[in-house]
Amino acid sequence: MVRKMGFYAVLAYVLYGLFFYWYFFQLPEPKLPFEYQGTKADPTTFLNGRELMLTEEYSKIRNLLFFLSTPFEWLFYFLILLFGFSKAFKRWAESSTKYKFLHTAIYLFWLSLFAYIATFPLSYISYSLSKTYHISTQSFPAWMKDELIDFWINFGTWLIIVPVLYWLMKKSKKRWWLYGWLLSVPFTLFMMFLQPVVIDPLYNDFYPLKDKQLETKILAMAEKSHIPAKHVFEVDMAEKTNALNAYVTGIGSNARIVLWDTTLNKLNDNQILFIMAHEMCHYVEKHIYWGIGGYLLLSLLGLYLTYRLMNWTVKRYGKEFKIPDVRDIRSLPLFFMIISMLIFVSSPFTNFASRYQETRADQYAIQMTKNPKAAISSFQELTRSGLSQVNPPLLVKIFRYTHPSMLDRISKLEEYEIKQRNNE
């Protein structure tokens, strides 16, 4: 029975992978709608032939890797349970020390280590791909450093969560999911507060914007939006990537507006002002807080569904998975697998909400700067630098895109430009 379940799981993953290979590499590429051909949203008007070819190649492989990576995680946890590795991790933890309070930490370390090793090839392929297409400029040692920081941050975070979660399970078999969610609220807010000042600096150096003339322009724009900003932060990313980015992070007094130095190097002041106005909208319309609220609501539903699905799975397949009880630490891979599945299933909804906020931010930015030429050219440069598809396939838009496609964004800016011209 165990071998049969393992065989069917691997077969399902292979068939799933073949479907997406066919979807990205065999189906005809989505054609640009006729009404957009020749417009500023048409990639042939601002990308040369080689850039167009590289964009399509890079996007197809990157999209395939995305759709392979998350289900691979599910397969990993499924096989960990099925072939008794979870049981072995618990045995190793118990035999390592007589101190019971360390057993969960040791179990979690072994599970995290095996997960890291299993997923490393896909991570390395993604890194190697970005190097090949000159998106990443990061050396392998620097990349490995970031990977190890990721590993230890994830391990440390789960080391806080998992012991509390399983203690709650033992205290309240039917309500642990609710109590766990209640504790997650302050924890989430605390992590959001720490993110810009503790976690982000582990990866990159942050400092106030060096170009003081540009900073003065940005701060003047922030004042018009009633944003109490004293600094705009610049982050050193040129040693890692050629891509461009800017973002808002943190909450309360720790909230920051951040510009990558690659953005500063490749865009002019007017283009950067549009980008910064876009980021200011997220602050003005409190998108960060809406995002936190939405995340907490989804996590409440997610934990409840996880509770129900874990109970059903252990009742139905507990023997095959070597899980005698949901409250046993051996059920942790099942918990991770279900959470990962629910996040993937919910991503179309969270991405839709994010795209709405990004659309609002684009509208806010163009109304503030009233410079559609700079706005359009900034998006064209973002496309070129990141080798981004202007008009991606439908499933990519649904499951990957937290921002509207460049086709949508540039075409709306061009409509504004036409209206502006007609009104003059």
FENMODA-V467416 format. One record per residue. PHI is phi as a letter, one per 30 degrees, with the letter a starting at -180 (* if undefined). BURIAL is + if it has 24 or more other C-alpha atoms within 12 Angstrom, else -. D_FIRST is the distance of its C-alpha to the first C-alpha in Angstrom with 2 decimals. Layout:
# FENMODA-V467416
PHI,BURIAL,D_FIRST + PHI,BURIAL,D_FIRST
This chain:
# FENMODA-V467416
*,-,0.00 + d,-,3.82 + d,-,5.54 + d,-,5.09 + d,-,6.17 + d,+,8.60 + d,-,9.85 + d,-,10.64 + d,-,12.26 + d,-,14.35 + d,-,15.23 + d,-,16.38 + d,+,18.47 + d,-,19.99 + d,-,20.96 + e,-,22.35 + d,+,24.36 + d,-,25.66 + d,-,26.84 + d,+,28.85 + d,-,30.19 + d,-,31.43 + d,+,32.77 + d,+,34.82 + c,-,35.81 + c,-,36.01 + d,-,37.24 + e,-,41.01 + d,-,42.12 + d,-,43.33 + d,-,47.08 + d,-,49.56 + e,-,50.99 + e,-,54.47 + d,-,56.24 + c,+,55.11 + d,-,56.08 + i,-,59.04 + d,+,58.80 + d,+,58.31 + d,+,54.61 + d,+,54.30 + d,+,52.88 + d,+,55.13 + d,-,58.12 + b,+,57.24 + c,+,54.79 + d,-,55.88 + e,-,53.98 + d,-,52.25 + d,+,51.19 + d,+,49.77 + d,-,47.74 + d,+,46.44 + d,+,45.57 + d,+,43.43 + d,+,41.69 + d,+,41.03 + d,+,39.89 + d,+,37.38 + d,+,35.67 + d,+,35.88 + d,+,34.44 + d,+,31.50 + d,+,30.82 + d,+,31.01 + d,+,28.42 + d,+,26.05 + d,+,26.50 + d,+,25.38 + d,+,22.00 + d,+,21.47 + d,+,21.96 + d,+,19.23 + d,+,16.80 + e,+,18.07 + d,+,17.55 + d,+,14.02 + d,+,13.12 + e,+,15.43 + d,+,13.49 + d,+,9.95 + c,+,11.28 + i,+,13.64 + d,+,16.84 + d,+,18.06 + d,+,17.94 + d,+,19.77 + e,+,22.34 + d,+,23.17 + d,-,23.61 + d,-,25.84 + d,+,27.83 + d,-,28.48 + d,-,29.50 + d,-,31.77 + a,-,34.24 + d,-,35.29 + d,-,36.28 + d,-,33.67 + d,-,35.08 + c,-,34.03 + d,+,30.35 + d,+,29.39 + d,+,31.53 + d,+,30.00 + e,+,26.40 + d,+,27.50 + d,+,29.21 + d,+,26.20 + d,+,24.06 + d,+,27.05 + d,-,27.70 + d,-,24.24 + d,+,24.37 + d,+,27.86 + d,-,26.99 + d,-,24.08 + c,+,26.34 + e,-,29.49 + e,-,29.33 + d,+,29.43 + d,+,32.19 + d,-,34.13 + e,-,33.89 + d,+,35.28 + d,+,38.05 + d,+,38.86 + d,+,39.05 + d,+,41.52 + d,-,43.57 + d,-,43.70 + c,+,45.02 + i,+,47.39 + d,+,45.98 + d,+,45.18 + c,+,47.97 + d,+,46.10 + d,-,45.89 + d,-,42.61 + e,-,43.69 + d,-,44.66 + d,+,41.38 + d,-,39.45 + e,-,41.70 + d,+,40.70 + d,-,37.01 + d,-,37.40 + d,-,39.44 + e,-,36.62 + e,+,34.13 + d,-,36.39 + d,-,37.45 + d,-,33.89 + d,+,33.00 + d,-,36.20 + d,-,35.66 + d,+,32.15 + d,+,33.57 + d,-,35.91 + d,+,33.48 + d,+,30.30 + e,+,32.05 + d,+,34.01 + d,+,31.03 + d,+,29.04 + d,+,32.31 + d,+,32.78 + d,+,29.30 + d,-,30.25 + d,-,33.67 + b,-,32.71 + d,-,29.19 + c,-,30.34 + b,-,32.93 + e,+,31.77 + d,+,31.24 + d,+,34.88 + d,+,36.38 + d,+,34.46 + d,+,35.90 + d,-,39.38 + d,-,39.28 + d,+,38.05 + d,-,41.26 + d,-,43.72 + d,-,41.27 + d,+,40.94 + d,+,44.72 + d,-,45.27 + d,-,43.03 + d,+,44.82 + d,+,48.10 + d,-,47.10 + e,+,45.62 + d,+,48.92 + c,+,50.67 + c,-,48.03 + d,+,44.86 + e,+,46.34 + d,-,49.01 + d,-,46.35 + c,+,45.65 + b,+,49.13 + c,+,52.79 + c,+,54.33 + a,-,58.06 + e,+,60.60 + e,+,61.39 + d,-,63.90 + d,-,65.69 + d,-,67.90 + d,-,69.50 + d,+,66.14 + d,+,65.10 + d,-,68.33 + d,+,67.52 + d,+,63.99 + d,+,65.25 + d,+,67.97 + d,+,65.36 + d,+,63.33 + d,-,66.49 + d,-,66.93 + c,+,63.43 + i,-,64.29 + c,+,61.72 + d,-,62.92 + c,+,61.83 + c,-,63.75 + b,+,61.74 + c,+,59.47 + c,+,57.02 + c,+,56.40 + b,+,53.32 + d,+,53.26 + b,+,50.60 + d,+,52.44 + d,-,50.95 + c,+,47.45 + a,+,47.75 + c,+,50.10 + d,+,48.65 + c,+,50.69 + a,+,49.89 + a,+,51.42 + a,+,49.89 + c,+,50.52 + b,+,48.59 + i,+,48.93 + b,+,50.47 + h,-,53.81 + d,-,56.22 + c,+,53.54 + d,+,53.03 + b,+,53.80 + c,+,54.55 + b,+,53.45 + c,+,54.41 + d,+,52.85 + d,+,55.61 + d,+,54.33 + d,+,55.29 + d,+,58.71 + d,-,59.14 + c,+,58.33 + c,+,59.65 + d,-,63.26 + d,+,64.49 + d,+,64.41 + d,+,60.82 + d,+,59.82 + d,+,61.72 + d,+,59.70 + e,+,56.43 + d,+,57.69 + d,+,58.84 + e,+,55.33 + d,+,53.95 + d,+,56.68 + e,+,55.53 + e,+,52.24 + d,+,54.39 + d,+,56.91 + c,-,54.40 + h,+,52.20 + d,+,49.09 + d,+,47.65 + d,+,47.94 + d,-,46.58 + d,+,43.60 + d,+,43.06 + d,-,43.41 + d,-,40.92 + d,+,38.43 + d,+,38.83 + d,-,38.38 + d,+,35.21 + d,+,33.89 + d,+,34.62 + d,-,32.61 + d,+,29.86 + d,+,29.59 + d,+,29.54 + d,-,26.74 + d,+,24.83 + e,+,25.43 + d,-,24.15 + d,+,21.04 + d,+,20.14 + d,+,20.64 + d,-,18.57 + d,+,15.59 + d,+,15.79 + d,-,16.29 + d,-,13.32 + b,+,10.72 + e,+,12.79 + d,-,10.61 + d,+,7.80 + d,+,10.99 + h,+,12.96 + c,+,15.68 + d,-,17.56 + a,+,20.16 + e,+,21.25 + d,+,24.37 + d,+,22.71 + e,+,23.41 + d,+,19.76 + d,+,19.41 + e,+,21.94 + e,+,19.73 + d,+,18.45 + e,+,22.18 + d,+,23.14 + d,+,20.55 + d,+,21.70 + e,+,25.34 + d,+,25.10 + d,+,23.69 + d,+,26.46 + d,+,29.08 + d,+,28.13 + d,-,28.21 + d,+,31.53 + e,+,33.12 + e,-,34.82 + d,-,36.64 + d,+,37.64 + d,+,38.71 + d,-,40.78 + d,+,42.56 + d,+,43.19 + d,+,44.60 + d,+,46.95 + d,+,48.23 + d,+,48.73 + d,+,50.65 + e,+,52.82 + d,+,53.45 + d,+,54.56 + d,+,56.93 + d,+,58.32 + d,+,58.89 + d,+,60.77 + d,-,62.91 + d,+,63.81 + d,+,64.53 + h,+,65.72 + b,+,65.09 + d,+,62.70 + d,+,63.62 + d,+,62.38 + d,+,59.26 + d,+,58.33 + d,+,59.03 + d,+,56.95 + d,+,53.87 + d,+,54.62 + d,+,54.75 + e,+,51.47 + d,+,49.90 + d,+,51.48 + d,+,50.65 + c,+,46.96 + h,+,46.46 + c,+,45.20 + d,+,44.67 + d,+,47.38 + b,+,45.39 + d,+,41.62 + d,+,38.97 + e,-,38.07 + d,-,34.55 + d,+,36.09 + e,+,38.78 + d,+,36.36 + c,+,33.80 + c,+,35.99 + d,+,39.60 + d,-,41.07 + c,+,44.48 + d,+,45.90 + d,+,45.93 + d,+,49.09 + d,+,50.03 + d,+,50.26 + d,+,51.96 + d,+,54.56 + d,+,55.41 + d,+,56.14 + d,+,58.34 + d,+,60.15 + d,-,60.82 + d,+,62.35 + d,+,64.43 + d,-,65.80 + d,-,66.71 + d,-,68.36 + d,-,70.36 + d,-,71.48 + d,-,72.68 + d,-,74.83
